[in-house]
Amino acid sequence: MGVVRKIPANVTRHDLQPREQRWNRLGQVPVIAWLTGLSGAGKSTLAGAADRALVAAGRHSAVLDGDNLRHGLNADLTFTPKDRSENVRRTAEVARLMAEAGSVVIVSLISPCRADRALARRIAGDIPFLEVFVDTPLGLCEARDPKGLYRLARAGRIPDFTGVSAPYEAPERPDLTITTEGRSTEACARSLSTLLLRLSRAATGAAPRR
């Protein structure tokens, strides 16, 4: 689980523009959708497709992709259990900040441990948080293997690889399960984007400002 850090006494939280004013101006309320699943399950593909659908519908949305974050914010982290927890914690904090600014945030992160995903939900606080299980069997993920990672992991060249040499704890009660086997990307993404469009609709019913 992520490390709990004590805030120094000389660090003060500043009151900024009330978030509800910003959300009303945008004509939407924020949601965090946390996509979890094995490598190759289709998380990034679904996140990108859902994001495009949201933007086309006039929503402000963004994707936080695990691989992309490891090129910058989380570039110093490995794949040990401790660093994986920190990876989730940092990503959750960024998702919360972006949601406070009014965005619908779609996170695509293996995040294999239930405790870490529970931490992400706690960090979200009162922002609506959806744990989305991209349910793709290991055999299918390995057959797809778009990056050749399973082949390398089976050869012992990638340590701590989820599903091979490291465990994956599937969600017990996800808010949404997307079964990808035998379904098109469009159909899978539609189930996510439809839900996010509904949840992000402002209480006033006002159309998002373009």
Secondary structure, DSSP 4 states (H G I P E B T S, - for coil): -PPP-PPPTT--PPP-S-HHHHHHHHTB--EEEEEE--TTSSHHHHHHHHHHHHHHTT--EEEEEHHHHTTTTTTT--SSHHHHHHHHHHHHHHHHHHHHTT-EEEEE-----HHHHHHHHHHHTTS-EEEEEEE--HHHHHHH-TTSHHHHHHTT-SSS-BTTTB-----SS-SEEEE-TTS-HHHHHHHHHHHHHHHTB-TT-PPPP-
